[in-house]
Amino acid sequence: MPFSKKFKKIMGFPKEGDTVNHFTVESLSVYHVYIKGSKPRRYEYPLKMVVHGNGSKEDVKTAFTPLLSQKNTGTTSGYGNPYSCDIEEVTISKIVESSFQ
């Protein structure tokens, strides 16, 4: 299983302070969770990204669609085992004026 740091890198997530369209990334956290009993072994990488910029939830979705619609991105674990990574469920919510997660 790739560690969350590698998952973040291979998926090309922006760093804090980066701007995607007109939204600035305030924070980004990714961690990994083993899905108990999954065959073959399966891991999920919950992601929380907070962005700031003028617009709506739909504008955020449009800005980040290329990033958040990735499927079958290949990588290997530290031991050389192949893994295919996808981004599945995306939820966007407004936190306060001009900030979304």
Secondary structure by P-SEA (a helix, b strand, c coil): cccaaaaaaaacccccccccccccccccccccccccccccbbbbbbbbbbbbccccaaaaaaaacccccccccccccccbbbbbbbbcbbbbbbccccccc
